Amino acid sequence: LKRSTWLAPAPQRLNSSLPVNIGVLFVPQQEAWVVERMGKFHRILEPGLNFLIPLLDRIRYVQSLKEIVINVPEQSAVTLDNVTLQIDGVLYLRVMDPYKASYGVEDPEYAVTQLAQTTMRSELGKLSLDRVFRERESLNASIVDAINQASDCWGIRCLRYEIKDIHVPPRVKESMQMQVEAERRKRATVLESEGTRESAINVAEGQKQAQILASEAEKTEQINKAAGREANAMLVKARAKAEAIQLLAAALAQQHGSAAASLSVAEQYVNAFSKLAKDSNTLLLPANTSDVTSMVAQAMGIYATLTKSQGKTQEELAPAREEPQPPAEEVLQAEQAGSS
């Protein structure tokens, strides 16, 4: 019985024909040959030249140290929102410990495949249908972590897991398409409303700017008109004053003009005294307020002095004008001085 057990054929997952012990063996690179001596584990042959004892040593397992790709069969899984999915994937793994891979589990590839399927079903049950499509990377990482925790005692390490296809039931697929279309129509409506709003805002801003510019133009026009009217009024006033001065000068140049000027100064003097102490309590009075004659004489003396100085200046300058202009401003100053 022991002999028949020792000579039992290798599992189906191994090569159909194991290397025969002829004493001298050459192990290829990236392979590990598990040797048993008299039915008990003896050692693992490294790549290169190795020597064994015929009949006593036997090559029991041949493990490949390369990365292995395994297709995970399609299976059904139910999501958190009770949607049944058909999903498959690809598993990438590598044998890290040939001894554990040979004696830890009967068929490590089959065990890892089954573990990947059960883990995938449990992880899909935690997610809704929408999250399954959005979180495929996190789902793959969760499956890899779960496989590595369980396969550590098997001497196998899962490098990565990738979901290939996710098949949705036809009705669910139709509802998803309707949802996508509704979402697109919603986006189109929102974009159209935003465009209408922006257009209305732009029109309102344009009207606002137009009203502001129109009001500024009207304001500028009124200012210009007011400035023009004020300038015209000042010009008319200046012309009237110039004509009044000319008439006054002509009157002074006539006979008895000085007497008329003296009479006007005296009248202004009397009118000025009649308005004293009406606007303010502070008064500045001359020493001889009762002597009107002296005040008039003083004003006329000032006028005569100004007239002489103006005559000398006109003779020096020799003006080309035909009619000499009388010193109207000096007359006004003299009148104001007399009234004060």
Buried (B, 14 or more C-beta within 10 A) or exposed (E): EEEEEEEEEBEEEBEEEBBEBEEEBEBEEEBBBBBBEEEEBBBBBEBEEBEBEEEEBBBBBBBBBEEBEBEBEEBEBEBEEEBEBEBBBBBBBBBBBBBBBBBBBEEBBEBBBEBBBBBBBEBBEEBBBEBBEEBEEEBBBBBBEBBBEBBBEBBBBBBEBBBEEBEBEEEBEEBBEEEEEEEEEEEEEEEEEEEEEEEEEEEEEEEEEEEEEEEEEEEEEEEEEEEEEEEEEEEEEEEEEEEEBBEBBEBBEEEEBEEBBBEBBBEBBEEEEEEEEEEEEEEEEEEEEEEBEEBBEBBBEBBEEBBEEBEEEBEEEEEEEEEEEBBBEBBBBBBEBBBE
